[in-house]
């Protein structure tokens, strides 16, 4: 994307920040009652949302586009807000947060070893999986507070994915054209492997949310086709996956 093209993303993030402030927090006083397996899944996703994003911000600064760097900072702030919302949801149900989880440790270490292009590809694996998970959490619990929290996070993730697609489009444009689709094909294979691990690790929770393991994997991989198309030809205003 040309210089200044990410200014519109800065505006979108800032508009959402103001909307979020006007809306205020969910009604935590409602409390939340969920199956232990669902609580365990929320605890693990809360760990994944929790981080300072310093490595990504540094790489965004090095990319030389101040609008993109600003948008990345706003993206990181939204991710941190997701961690806050999930922590408060856990507290509303009398559940603790986790100090860490092996899956998050692996992702973070992989991302820190890479440049911006590969870091975003790894990050997008987590984002695409999150689209399906938060949709299941929104629709599958019957708990009003949990559904509210999941819906807010899902709405943000539906903006995050096309935002990263836009940057990945410019990153992959630096590669020879015949290489781009194979790179995304390898990305989808890695996504499949990660999704299978998530489906096994969160199988009990997914069952309680009305989404079987195979359905979860199938839905994630179906949405990944839309992601790859959006990376090759960005169309952020027509993004629809994970609704």
Secondary structure, 3 states (H helix, E strand, C coil): CCCCCCHHHHHHHHHHHHHHHHHCCCCHHHCCCCCHHHHHHHHHHHHHHCCCCHHHHHHHHHCCCHHHHHHHHHHHHHHHHHHHHHHHHHHHCCCCCCCCCHHHHHHHHHHHCCCHHHHHHHHHHHHHHHHHHHHHHHHHCCCHHHHHHHHHHHHHHHHHHHHHHHHHHHHHCCCCHHHHHHHHHHHHHHHHHHHHHHHHHCHHHHHHCCCCHHHHHHHHHHHHHHHHHHHHCCCHHHCCCCC
